[in-house]
């Protein structure tokens, strides 16, 4: 199969296309997850949009043989895949919805090819996870190194310990269990590599290059992307909107799908079917 042909891209990233609309919405999952993490959100958009789901290489049912540690040593490698998927899906006027690290992957893709995108929806984004002077990322570098060392030595133990902290919502343990199971389904060696690429990345210097309008969805009590990070992004991104959600934790697509849908719907113009999203999401 020739690289960058439609069948190659579709297989590499396990691309799923659903929905009835003409405008494309691409949903991108976060670290340790797969496209299944959007299952509570996407039904609200199937009537008005062409919904595109995919798995990053190494996640879900992606083609693990395509993992290249050099290409995926930076988030730009993942952004290149996103652009391939967007071209496959139509390549213009795309609404990109990215969770966690995929929010930054989407930003990098939109900087590279702004003509493809109409809006970005950034769910729990962070341009840099490490505190640096006046910048509050949420972690000291030593914390990140310890986290990565723990993961290298005991991936399953790391998954069990981290899933509840990342998910939050301790009164709903089934959510943490789902995230832990998702971590455990991910190829451990690729997950360790992706974690290093994610948590050591710093894309603060890229933010002023983004021209595509964006919505930042900031949860409360998010240990991965604290509120200070969302506020920083809002200051740095031209034409951005910041919404402070009632949802807690880092995964509102699972813990608060209704609020996530409502927040996205309020931001988007009426769909190309002529029906407003509030009607579709209700």
C-alpha positions as CSV (number, residue, x, y, z in Angstrom):
1,X,0.0,0.0,0.0
2,X,1.5,3.3,-1.0
3,X,2.0,5.8,1.9
4,X,-0.4,8.7,2.0
5,X,-3.0,7.2,-0.3
6,X,-6.5,7.2,1.1
7,X,-6.6,3.5,1.9
8,X,-3.2,3.7,3.7
9,X,-4.2,6.7,5.8
10,X,-7.6,5.1,6.6
11,X,-5.9,1.9,7.8
12,X,-3.0,3.5,9.5
13,X,-5.3,5.6,11.7
14,X,-8.4,3.4,11.7
15,X,-10.4,6.2,10.3
16,X,-14.2,6.1,10.9
17,X,-16.5,8.5,9.0
18,X,-20.1,8.9,10.2
19,X,-22.9,11.4,9.9
20,X,-25.1,13.2,7.3
21,X,-23.7,16.7,7.0
22,X,-21.3,18.2,4.5
23,X,-19.1,20.2,7.0
24,X,-16.5,18.0,8.6
25,X,-15.9,17.6,12.3
26,X,-12.7,15.7,13.2
27,X,-12.5,14.3,16.8
28,X,-9.0,13.5,18.1
29,X,-8.5,11.6,21.4
30,X,-5.9,12.2,24.1
31,X,-3.0,10.2,25.4
32,X,-3.7,6.5,26.3
33,X,-7.2,6.7,24.7
34,X,-8.8,6.0,21.4
35,X,-11.7,7.2,19.3
36,X,-14.2,5.3,21.5
37,X,-13.7,8.0,24.1
38,X,-16.0,10.3,22.0
39,X,-18.9,7.9,21.9
40,X,-21.1,10.0,24.2
41,X,-20.4,13.2,22.4
42,X,-20.6,12.4,18.7
43,X,-24.3,11.4,18.5
44,X,-25.3,15.0,19.0
45,X,-23.4,16.0,15.8
46,X,-24.2,13.2,13.4
47,X,-27.3,14.9,11.9
48,X,-25.6,18.1,11.1
49,X,-22.0,17.1,10.3
50,X,-19.7,14.6,8.7
51,X,-18.0,13.2,11.8
52,X,-14.5,11.8,11.5
53,X,-12.9,9.7,14.2
54,X,-9.5,8.1,14.2
55,X,-6.8,6.5,16.4
56,X,-3.3,7.9,16.7
57,X,-0.7,5.4,15.6
58,X,-0.2,3.1,18.6
59,X,-3.7,3.5,20.0
60,X,-6.9,1.7,19.4
61,X,-7.0,-0.3,16.2
62,X,-4.4,1.8,14.4
63,X,-1.7,0.1,12.4
64,X,1.1,-0.4,15.0
65,X,3.6,-1.3,12.2
66,X,3.5,2.3,11.1
67,X,4.9,3.6,14.4
68,X,8.1,5.5,13.7
69,X,9.9,6.7,16.9
70,X,11.6,9.5,15.0
71,X,8.5,10.8,13.3
72,X,6.5,10.6,16.5
73,X,9.3,12.0,18.6
74,X,7.6,15.4,18.4
75,X,3.9,16.4,18.2
76,X,4.6,17.6,14.7
77,X,4.6,13.9,13.6
78,X,1.1,13.5,14.9
79,X,0.0,16.8,13.4
80,X,1.2,15.5,10.0
81,X,-1.2,12.5,10.4
82,X,-4.0,14.8,11.3
83,X,-3.5,16.8,8.1
84,X,-3.5,13.5,6.1
85,X,-6.8,12.6,7.8
86,X,-8.3,16.0,7.1
87,X,-7.4,15.8,3.4
88,X,-9.0,12.4,3.3
89,X,-12.1,13.9,4.8
90,X,-12.4,16.8,2.5
91,X,-9.7,19.2,3.4
92,X,-11.5,22.5,4.0
93,X,-13.7,24.3,6.5
94,X,-13.0,21.6,9.1
95,X,-14.0,21.9,12.7
96,X,-11.3,20.1,14.7
97,X,-12.1,18.8,18.2
98,X,-9.0,17.8,20.2
99,X,-8.8,16.4,23.7
100,X,-5.7,16.9,25.9
101,X,-2.5,16.5,23.9
102,X,-4.5,16.3,20.7
103,X,-5.6,19.9,21.3
104,X,-2.0,21.0,20.7
105,X,-1.6,18.6,17.8
106,X,-4.6,20.3,16.3
107,X,-3.0,23.7,16.9
108,X,0.2,22.6,15.1
109,X,-1.9,21.2,12.2
110,X,-3.8,24.4,11.9
111,X,-0.6,26.5,11.9
112,X,0.8,24.3,9.1
113,X,-2.4,24.5,7.0
114,X,-4.8,27.2,8.3
115,X,-6.8,27.0,5.1
116,X,-8.1,23.6,6.1
117,X,-9.7,24.6,9.3
118,X,-12.6,26.9,10.3
119,X,-12.5,26.4,14.1
120,X,-10.6,24.5,16.7
121,X,-12.3,23.1,19.9
122,X,-9.6,22.5,22.5
123,X,-10.6,20.3,25.4
124,X,-8.3,20.4,28.4
125,X,-5.3,21.7,26.3
126,X,-1.8,22.5,27.6
127,X,1.1,23.9,25.6
128,X,3.6,23.0,28.3
129,X,3.1,20.8,31.3
130,X,6.2,21.9,33.2
131,X,6.3,25.0,35.4
132,X,8.8,27.6,34.1
133,X,9.3,30.9,35.9
134,X,6.0,32.7,35.9
135,X,4.4,30.0,33.8
136,X,2.3,27.5,35.7
137,X,2.1,24.2,33.8
138,X,1.1,22.1,36.7
139,X,4.2,20.0,37.2
140,X,7.8,20.5,38.2
141,X,10.2,18.9,35.8
142,X,11.3,16.4,38.5
143,X,7.6,15.4,38.8
144,X,7.4,14.6,35.1
145,X,10.7,12.7,35.2
146,X,9.4,10.6,38.1
147,X,6.1,10.0,36.3
148,X,8.0,8.8,33.2
149,X,10.3,6.6,35.2
150,X,7.4,5.0,37.0
151,X,5.8,4.4,33.6
152,X,9.0,2.9,32.2
153,X,9.3,0.5,35.2
154,X,5.7,-0.5,35.7
155,X,3.3,0.5,33.0
156,X,0.3,-1.4,34.4
157,X,1.0,0.0,37.9
158,X,1.3,3.5,36.4
159,X,-2.0,3.1,34.6
160,X,-3.7,2.0,37.9
161,X,-2.3,4.9,39.9
162,X,-2.7,7.6,37.3
163,X,-6.2,6.9,35.9
164,X,-8.1,8.0,39.0
165,X,-6.0,11.2,39.3
166,X,-6.5,12.1,35.6
167,X,-10.2,11.3,35.5
168,X,-11.1,12.9,38.8
169,X,-14.7,12.3,39.9
170,X,-13.8,9.9,42.7
171,X,-17.5,9.4,43.4
172,X,-17.7,7.7,40.0
173,X,-15.0,5.0,40.1
174,X,-16.2,3.3,36.9
175,X,-14.9,6.3,34.9
176,X,-11.4,5.8,36.3
177,X,-11.7,2.1,35.6
178,X,-12.6,2.8,32.0
179,X,-9.6,5.1,31.6
180,X,-7.3,2.6,33.2
181,X,-8.5,-0.1,30.9
182,X,-7.9,2.2,27.9
183,X,-4.4,2.8,29.0
184,X,-3.8,-1.0,29.4
185,X,-5.1,-1.6,25.8
186,X,-2.6,0.8,24.4
187,X,0.7,-0.8,23.3
188,X,3.0,-0.1,26.3
189,X,6.2,0.7,24.4
190,X,4.4,3.2,22.1
191,X,2.5,4.6,25.1
192,X,5.8,5.3,26.9
193,X,7.2,7.0,23.9
194,X,4.1,9.1,23.4
195,X,4.0,10.0,27.1
196,X,7.6,11.3,26.8
197,X,6.8,13.2,23.6
198,X,3.7,14.7,25.3
199,X,4.8,15.6,28.7
200,X,8.2,17.0,27.7
201,X,6.8,19.1,24.8
202,X,6.8,22.9,25.0
203,X,4.8,24.7,22.2
204,X,4.3,28.0,23.9
205,X,6.4,29.7,21.2
206,X,4.1,28.4,18.5
207,X,0.8,29.8,19.9
208,X,1.0,33.3,18.3
209,X,1.2,31.6,14.9
210,X,-2.3,30.3,15.1
211,X,-4.9,32.3,13.1
212,X,-7.8,29.9,13.2
213,X,-10.5,30.8,15.8
214,X,-10.5,28.5,18.8
215,X,-12.7,27.5,21.8
216,X,-10.9,26.4,25.0
217,X,-12.9,24.1,27.3
218,X,-11.4,24.3,30.7
219,X,-12.5,21.9,33.4
220,X,-12.2,22.6,37.1
221,X,-9.9,20.4,39.4
222,X,-7.9,19.3,36.3
223,X,-4.6,17.9,37.5
224,X,-3.2,17.6,34.0
225,X,-4.2,21.0,32.6
226,X,-5.0,23.4,35.6
227,X,-7.1,26.5,35.1
228,X,-4.0,28.7,34.9
229,X,-3.0,26.9,31.7
230,X,-6.4,27.5,30.1
231,X,-6.2,31.2,31.0
232,X,-2.6,31.4,29.6
233,X,-3.7,29.8,26.3
234,X,-6.7,32.2,26.1
235,X,-4.3,35.2,26.5
236,X,-1.9,33.8,23.9
237,X,-4.3,32.6,21.2
238,X,-5.8,35.3,19.0
239,X,-9.5,35.0,18.5
240,X,-9.9,32.4,21.3
241,X,-12.9,31.9,23.6
242,X,-12.4,30.4,27.1
243,X,-15.2,28.5,28.8
244,X,-14.8,27.4,32.4
245,X,-16.8,24.2,32.7
246,X,-18.5,22.8,35.7
247,X,-17.1,19.4,34.8
248,X,-14.2,18.3,37.0
249,X,-11.2,16.2,36.0
250,X,-9.4,15.9,32.6
251,X,-11.9,13.9,30.6
252,X,-15.3,15.8,30.3
253,X,-16.0,13.8,27.1
254,X,-16.6,10.9,29.4
255,X,-17.5,12.5,32.8
256,X,-19.7,15.3,31.5
257,X,-20.7,14.6,27.9
258,X,-23.9,16.7,28.0
259,X,-22.0,19.8,29.2
260,X,-19.3,19.1,26.6
261,X,-21.9,18.9,23.8
262,X,-23.6,22.1,25.0
263,X,-20.4,24.0,25.2
264,X,-19.3,23.0,21.7
265,X,-22.8,23.6,20.3
266,X,-23.0,27.1,21.8
267,X,-19.7,28.0,20.1
268,X,-20.5,26.7,16.6
269,X,-22.7,28.5,14.1
270,X,-25.9,26.7,12.9
271,X,-24.9,23.6,10.9
272,X,-25.0,23.3,7.2
273,X,-28.3,21.5,7.4
274,X,-29.9,24.8,8.6
275,X,-30.6,23.5,12.1
276,X,-28.9,25.0,15.1
277,X,-26.9,22.7,17.3
278,X,-28.9,23.5,20.3
279,X,-31.8,21.6,18.7
280,X,-29.5,18.7,17.7
281,X,-27.8,18.4,21.0
282,X,-31.0,18.7,23.1
